[in-house]
Amino acid sequence: MPIIGSVVEGDTVRQTLTLFENGLAFDGSGFTVQALFITGIDGQAVDTAGKFGWADATLGKVYFDPTATDFQVDKSPYRVRARLADGSSKTRSYPNDGTAEIRVLSHRQ
């Protein structure tokens, strides 16, 4: 499972996920980032207020700009998957062999 990285609870730093296909960064030109699915350690979907989209479609980089309440220590680690849509509304999900992970650290550590 790829690890995107870690954040401290309450931080709003941008998180970036690189999408891969056959071991290479996926060229997402012509696709839109339709959804970003985030679940907590309990497997429940997390309702986030942050924004997401392409950081760089040609390099397969998707961003998520979390709000201060999106990532909480008690729900960490989070699992993340992006869903893309092409011009004819066909969808594909990345990573397609699992999920990526974001770990949340406490302010007290």
C-alpha positions in Angstrom: 0.0 0.0 0.0 1.5 3.3 -1.0 1.9 5.9 1.8 1.1 9.4 0.8 2.7 10.8 3.9 1.7 12.0 7.3 0.2 15.2 8.7 -0.3 16.6 12.2 -3.9 16.7 13.3 -5.4 20.1 12.4 -2.8 20.9 9.7 -4.0 22.1 6.3 -1.0 21.2 4.3 -1.7 19.9 0.7 -1.5 16.1 0.3 -0.4 14.8 -3.1 -1.1 11.3 -4.4 0.7 10.1 -7.6 -1.3 7.7 -9.7 0.6 4.8 -11.2 -0.2 2.4 -14.0 2.1 -0.5 -14.9 4.8 1.0 -12.6 4.7 4.4 -14.3 3.1 7.7 -13.4 -0.4 7.7 -15.1 -0.9 10.5 -17.7 -4.3 11.8 -16.6 -4.7 14.2 -19.6 -8.3 14.1 -20.7 -9.5 12.8 -17.4 -11.1 14.7 -14.5 -10.8 13.9 -10.9 -14.4 12.9 -10.2 -14.1 11.9 -6.5 -11.7 11.3 -3.7 -12.7 8.5 -1.4 -11.3 8.7 2.1 -12.0 6.3 4.9 -10.8 6.2 8.4 -9.2 3.2 10.2 -12.7 1.9 11.0 -13.5 1.6 7.3 -16.2 4.4 7.5 -16.2 7.0 4.8 -15.0 10.4 6.0 -17.0 13.5 5.1 -14.3 16.0 4.3 -14.6 19.7 3.5 -11.3 19.9 1.7 -10.8 20.5 -2.1 -9.2 18.1 -4.5 -8.2 18.0 -8.2 -5.2 17.6 -10.5 -2.0 19.0 -9.2 -0.4 17.9 -12.6 -2.5 15.6 -14.8 0.4 14.8 -17.1 2.4 13.4 -14.1 -0.6 11.7 -12.5 -0.6 13.9 -9.4 -3.8 14.5 -7.6 -4.0 16.9 -4.7 -6.2 17.2 -1.6 -6.3 20.4 0.4 -7.7 19.4 3.8 -9.4 21.7 6.2 -8.4 21.7 9.9 -11.0 19.1 10.8 -10.5 16.6 8.0 -7.8 14.5 9.6 -8.1 13.3 13.2 -5.7 11.1 15.1 -8.4 8.7 16.3 -9.4 7.8 12.7 -5.8 7.4 11.5 -4.4 5.9 9.3 -6.7 7.1 6.5 -7.1 5.2 3.2 -7.5 7.2 0.0 -8.6 6.3 -3.5 -9.2 8.7 -6.4 -11.8 8.1 -9.1 -11.2 9.6 -12.6 -13.6 10.0 -15.5 -12.8 10.4 -19.1 -14.7 12.4 -21.7 -17.2 9.6 -22.3 -17.9 9.2 -18.5 -16.0 6.0 -18.2 -14.4 5.8 -14.8 -11.3 4.2 -13.3 -10.0 4.2 -9.7 -6.4 4.7 -8.4 -4.7 3.1 -6.8 -6.5 0.1 -8.4 -4.6 -2.5 -6.4 -5.5 -1.2 -2.9 -5.6 2.2 -1.3 -3.0 4.9 -0.4 -2.5 5.8 3.2 -2.2 9.1 5.2 -1.1 8.9 8.8 -2.1 11.5 11.3 0.1 12.5 14.2 -0.9 14.2 17.4 0.2 17.7 18.4 1.5 16.2 21.6 4.1 13.9 19.9 
